[in-house]
Amino acid sequence: MIQRCSFDWLNRPCLNTHATLMLEAGASLKDVQERLGHSSIQMTGDIYAHVTPVMQEKSSQAFSDYLEERS
């Protein structure tokens, strides 16, 4: 990813992709915030984090697994 984007912290499309892929891979929003150097977790979530179909599927499956374990 870094080479493909000619990584530069001012390259916003790459920041967006980086943050989203980190979240998709299971990183917490706090991890992403610290990685990007943001002072506010709200900024990270509002601007850079997007819910992808993969993330929706993982959340749905995790909730389904949780309910199954409790029954």
C-alpha positions in Angstrom: 0.0 0.0 0.0 2.7 2.5 0.9 4.6 2.0 -2.4 1.4 1.9 -4.4 0.2 5.3 -3.0 3.6 7.0 -2.9 2.8 7.4 0.7 2.6 10.9 2.0 0.7 12.0 5.1 -0.9 14.8 3.0 -2.2 12.3 0.5 -5.8 12.2 1.7 -7.1 9.4 -0.5 -4.3 7.2 0.7 -5.1 8.1 4.4 -8.7 7.3 3.8 -7.8 3.9 2.2 -5.2 3.2 4.9 -7.6 3.9 7.8 -10.5 2.0 6.2 -8.3 -1.1 5.5 -6.9 -1.0 9.0 -10.4 -1.0 10.4 -11.5 -3.7 8.0 -8.5 -5.8 9.1 -9.8 -5.6 12.7 -7.8 -2.6 14.1 -9.7 -0.5 16.6 -10.6 3.1 15.8 -8.2 4.1 18.6 -5.4 2.2 16.9 -6.1 4.0 13.7 -6.3 7.4 15.4 -2.9 6.9 17.0 -1.4 5.6 13.7 -2.6 8.7 11.8 -1.6 11.1 14.6 -5.0 12.6 15.2 -5.8 14.4 18.5 -9.4 13.3 18.3 -10.9 9.9 17.7 -14.0 11.6 16.4 -12.0 13.2 13.6 -10.6 9.8 12.6 -14.1 8.2 12.6 -15.9 11.1 10.9 -13.4 11.8 8.2 -11.4 8.7 7.4 -13.4 5.6 8.5 -16.0 4.1 6.2 -18.0 1.0 6.8 -17.3 -1.5 4.0 -19.4 -4.5 3.1 -16.6 -6.7 4.6 -16.9 -4.8 7.9 -20.7 -5.2 7.8 -20.4 -8.9 7.2 -17.9 -9.3 10.0 -20.1 -7.4 12.4 -23.2 -9.4 11.4 -21.3 -12.7 11.8 -19.8 -11.7 15.2 -23.3 -10.8 16.5 -24.8 -14.0 15.1 -22.0 -16.0 16.8 -22.6 -14.1 20.1 -26.3 -15.0 20.0 -25.6 -18.6 19.2 -23.1 -18.9 22.1 -25.7 -17.5 24.5 -28.5 -19.8 23.5 
